[in-house]
């Protein structure tokens, strides 16, 4: 697992970050995935900054597409995540 302690935030609902099992992903359209609770807190306090780089992934889903926003797609964590995501999508 890429980020075993990842937490997720429903951007539209503006609820607090939650663990994977606490969200109904099928209904979500706009999600922040943070490396862990500490990363989520850093993003809330600092926003996009050098120390928060590559600790959050923004996922936007429409009826036909998923858009993934990352800081640096060449960062090892982001490369691994993007490959994992791509391998699970239909061709």
C-alpha positions in Angstrom: 0.0 0.0 0.0 1.4 3.4 -1.0 0.2 5.4 2.0 -1.0 3.0 4.6 -2.1 5.8 6.9 -3.7 8.0 4.2 -6.7 10.1 5.1 -9.2 11.6 2.7 -11.3 14.7 2.6 -14.5 15.3 0.7 -13.7 18.7 -0.8 -17.4 19.5 -1.6 -18.6 18.5 1.9 -15.7 20.2 3.7 -15.8 17.6 6.4 -12.7 16.6 8.4 -10.2 14.2 6.9 -11.2 10.6 7.4 -9.7 7.1 6.9 -10.4 5.2 3.7 -13.1 3.0 5.3 -15.1 6.0 6.4 -15.9 7.5 3.0 -18.4 6.4 0.3 -16.1 6.9 -2.7 -18.7 6.1 -5.3 -20.6 9.3 -4.4 -17.6 11.6 -4.2 -16.5 13.8 -7.1 -13.8 15.9 -5.5 -11.4 14.4 -2.9 -8.1 15.3 -1.3 -6.0 12.3 -0.3 -3.3 13.1 2.3 -0.3 10.9 3.2 -1.5 10.9 6.8 -3.2 13.1 9.4 0.0 15.1 10.0 0.1 16.0 6.3 -3.6 17.0 6.3 -2.9 19.3 9.2 0.2 20.8 7.5 -1.9 21.5 4.3 -4.6 23.2 6.4 -1.9 25.3 8.2 0.5 26.1 5.4 -1.2 25.3 2.1 1.0 24.5 -0.9 4.5 24.9 0.5 7.9 23.2 0.2 7.2 21.0 3.2 3.8 19.9 2.0 4.9 19.0 -1.5 3.9 15.4 -2.6 1.9 14.7 0.5 -1.5 15.3 -1.0 -3.2 14.0 -4.2 -6.3 15.8 -5.6 -8.8 13.5 -7.3 -11.6 14.9 -9.4 -14.2 12.5 -10.9 -16.8 13.1 -13.6 -19.1 10.5 -15.1 -16.4 9.5 -17.7 -13.0 10.7 -16.4 -10.8 10.9 -13.3 -8.4 13.9 -13.1 -5.4 13.4 -10.8 -3.5 16.5 -9.6 -0.1 16.0 -8.0 2.9 18.3 -7.2 5.6 16.4 -9.1 4.7 13.3 -11.1 8.3 12.3 -11.1 8.4 12.1 -7.3 8.7 8.4 -6.3 5.4 8.4 -4.3 3.5 10.1 -7.1 5.0 7.9 -9.8 4.0 4.8 -7.8 0.5 6.2 -7.2 -0.1 7.1 -10.8 1.1 3.7 -12.0 -1.2 2.0 -9.5 -4.2 4.1 -10.6 -3.5 3.6 -14.2 -3.2 -0.2 -13.8 -6.7 -0.3 -12.3 -8.4 1.6 -15.1 -10.0 0.0 -18.2 -8.1 0.6 -21.4 
